[in-house]
Amino acid sequence: MTGSPPTGRRGGPSPARAVGRRLGDRPGRGAPTIARPILVLGGTGKTGRRVAERLRTLGLPVRIGSRSGDPPFDWDLPHTWPNVVWGARAAYVTFQPDLAVPGAVEAVREFAALARENDVRRIVLLSGRGEEGAENVEQAVRESGAEWTILRSAWFHQNFSEGYLVDAVREGDVALPVAYAGEPFVDADDVAEVAVAALTEDGHAGRLYELTGPRLLTFADAVEEIAEATGRDVRFRPVSSLAYAAELEAAGVAPAFISLVTYLFREVMDGRNAWLADGVQRALGRAPRDFRDYVRRTAMAGVWGPSAAAPGETVGVTEPTAVETPVG
Ligand SMILES: NC(=O)c1ccc[n+]([C@@H]2O[C@H](COP(=O)([O-])OP(=O)(O)OC[C@H]3O[C@@H](n4cnc5c(N)ncnc54)[C@H](OP(=O)(O)O)[C@@H]3O)[C@@H](O)[C@H]2O)c1
């Protein structure tokens, strides 16, 4: 891969300088082992929310690490890190805004060092496929001294319903600077199940799981399946990178986000990730969820607006396995 993303992390002191105080300095370092929580960074996001829900269902204590958490955690404000790390026994690490941005490696390395100093034994990192920056972040976690597991994930199904594509789908016009590269979209529920296994079970430490769904789909294929399931007129429109950036700018999207997404589409949607991997099968002993099932559940939940098709035509499943709720 060549080049680097044209945008950096948002402002603020470098993690190395700003972490400052270490939790090891606290009196009574470490919480009682009995109720030590599992820290879920991005615990209200697409995978983090699902990880947190599953851990709670298992009766395990969970601490959410996000800007709206209590205490708040912000990747851009390293002084907020110690309070969420303290006393945790394991951490699910999702970085914001993306592992590709400059500063990601340093931030995650610094966070992992802080975690280790404070007796966090396990780190499960959410990573992305085919991206050199993400692989550098993975290496930082491997070198941290923690029991690590890497989840190198394909694009989530839920980007169409909980991410920035949801409005485009609702409006019926999904314009993206990608053409015919196939992507093995993966379900955020599968990513979360693998994460929970790695956080709570033996046998996953030191493993890299490449997580994909069971089929390669182009964006045109994916949008067509959504249109069929909803009975709505939703179309995919390939556009140039420049035209895409101009459309986002006209819609008032922040320049840093425009730079990031155009970079990501350019770099990782060139066909390099157009192959299926077996991470879900290896980690969970079962096949990954299919995009079609996600689309059925999400259409039934009305996330993309009222379905134009008769219910019998739309789905062919009797009960949704989960209700998708847009969060972003
Ligand atoms: N989306 C994909 O298809 C995909 C695929 C592979 C890998 N990844 C990787 O997954 C990670 C998460 O991406 P995502 O798009 O799926 O996002 P996401 O997890 O849905 O992001 C939202 C979460 O991040 C928190 N958050 C946002 N800004 C934050 C900040 N500055 N500091 C701390 N927490 C913050 C949000 O809570 P608050 O608003 O309360 O802070 C929320 O919990 C990225 O590193 C990305 O590279 C994504």
The ligand as an SDF file (V2000), in Angstrom:
LIG
                    3D

 48 52  0  0  0  0  0  0  0  0999 V2000
  -17.0560    0.1700   10.3460 N   0  0  0  0  0  0  0  0  0  0  0  0
  -16.4200   -0.8620    9.7760 C   0  0  0  0  0  0  0  0  0  0  0  0
  -16.8960   -1.4890    8.8230 O   0  0  0  0  0  0  0  0  0  0  0  0
  -15.0840   -1.2980   10.3250 C   0  0  0  0  0  0  0  0  0  0  0  0
  -14.4950   -2.4690    9.8240 C   0  0  0  0  0  0  0  0  0  0  0  0
  -13.2500   -2.8900   10.3450 C   0  0  0  0  0  0  0  0  0  0  0  0
  -12.6410   -2.1270   11.3300 C   0  0  0  0  0  0  0  0  0  0  0  0
  -13.2490   -0.9890   11.7890 N   0  0  0  0  0  0  0  0  0  0  0  0
  -12.5800   -0.2250   12.8410 C   0  0  0  0  0  0  0  0  0  0  0  0
  -13.4670   -0.1770   13.9280 O   0  0  0  0  0  0  0  0  0  0  0  0
  -13.2410    1.0050   14.6930 C   0  0  0  0  0  0  0  0  0  0  0  0
  -14.5880    1.5920   15.0130 C   0  0  0  0  0  0  0  0  0  0  0  0
  -15.1760    2.0540   13.8340 O   0  0  0  0  0  0  0  0  0  0  0  0
  -16.7250    2.1220   13.6070 P   0  0  0  0  0  0  0  0  0  0  0  0
  -16.9020    2.8860   12.3500 O   0  0  0  0  0  0  0  0  0  0  0  0
  -17.3560    0.7810   13.6890 O   0  0  0  0  0  0  0  0  0  0  0  0
  -17.2380    3.0170   14.8020 O   0  0  0  0  0  0  0  0  0  0  0  0
  -18.1800    2.7040   16.0490 P   0  0  0  0  0  0  0  0  0  0  0  0
  -17.5710    1.6610   16.9150 O   0  0  0  0  0  0  0  0  0  0  0  0
  -19.5880    2.5320   15.6430 O   0  0  0  0  0  0  0  0  0  0  0  0
  -17.9580    4.1370   16.7490 O   0  0  0  0  0  0  0  0  0  0  0  0
  -18.7090    4.7140   17.6920 C   0  0  0  0  0  0  0  0  0  0  0  0
  -18.1440    4.4860   19.1070 C   0  0  0  0  0  0  0  0  0  0  0  0
  -16.9220    5.1670   19.3130 O   0  0  0  0  0  0  0  0  0  0  0  0
  -17.0810    6.1080   20.3850 C   0  0  0  0  0  0  0  0  0  0  0  0
  -16.2150    7.2540   20.0880 N   0  0  0  0  0  0  0  0  0  0  0  0
  -16.3230    8.1070   19.0390 C   0  0  0  0  0  0  0  0  0  0  0  0
  -15.3130    9.0000   19.0830 N   0  0  0  0  0  0  0  0  0  0  0  0
  -14.5630    8.7070   20.1710 C   0  0  0  0  0  0  0  0  0  0  0  0
  -13.3820    9.2500   20.7410 C   0  0  0  0  0  0  0  0  0  0  0  0
  -12.7740   10.3270   20.2250 N   0  0  0  0  0  0  0  0  0  0  0  0
  -12.8810    8.6870   21.8590 N   0  0  0  0  0  0  0  0  0  0  0  0
  -13.4890    7.6040   22.4120 C   0  0  0  0  0  0  0  0  0  0  0  0
  -14.5920    7.0400   21.9190 N   0  0  0  0  0  0  0  0  0  0  0  0
  -15.1320    7.5890   20.8090 C   0  0  0  0  0  0  0  0  0  0  0  0
  -18.5740    6.3920   20.3930 C   0  0  0  0  0  0  0  0  0  0  0  0
  -19.0670    6.7970   21.6370 O   0  0  0  0  0  0  0  0  0  0  0  0
  -19.1140    8.3570   22.0860 P   0  0  0  0  0  0  0  0  0  0  0  0
  -19.8000    9.0980   20.9870 O   0  0  0  0  0  0  0  0  0  0  0  0
  -19.8340    8.3320   23.3920 O   0  0  0  0  0  0  0  0  0  0  0  0
  -17.6860    8.7680   22.2410 O   0  0  0  0  0  0  0  0  0  0  0  0
  -19.1330    4.9880   20.1030 C   0  0  0  0  0  0  0  0  0  0  0  0
  -19.0740    4.1840   21.2630 O   0  0  0  0  0  0  0  0  0  0  0  0
  -12.2900    1.8890   13.8610 C   0  0  0  0  0  0  0  0  0  0  0  0
  -10.9880    1.7900   14.3900 O   0  0  0  0  0  0  0  0  0  0  0  0
  -12.3160    1.2340   12.4860 C   0  0  0  0  0  0  0  0  0  0  0  0
  -11.0760    1.3650   11.8240 O   0  0  0  0  0  0  0  0  0  0  0  0
  -14.4450   -0.5750   11.3150 C   0  0  0  0  0  0  0  0  0  0  0  0
  1  2  1  0
  2  3  2  0
  2  4  1  0
  4  5  1  0
  4 48  2  0
  5  6  2  0
  6  7  1  0
  7  8  2  0
  8  9  1  0
  8 48  1  0
  9 10  1  0
  9 46  1  0
 10 11  1  0
 11 12  1  0
 11 44  1  0
 12 13  1  0
 13 14  1  0
 14 15  2  0
 14 16  1  0
 14 17  1  0
 17 18  1  0
 18 19  2  0
 18 20  1  0
 18 21  1  0
 21 22  1  0
 22 23  1  0
 23 24  1  0
 23 42  1  0
 24 25  1  0
 25 26  1  0
 25 36  1  0
 26 27  1  0
 26 35  1  0
 27 28  2  0
 28 29  1  0
 29 30  1  0
 29 35  2  0
 30 31  1  0
 30 32  2  0
 32 33  1  0
 33 34  2  0
 34 35  1  0
 36 37  1  0
 36 42  1  0
 37 38  1  0
 38 39  2  0
 38 40  1  0
 38 41  1  0
 42 43  1  0
 44 45  1  0
 44 46  1  0
 46 47  1  0
M  CHG  2   8   1  16  -1
M  END
$$$$
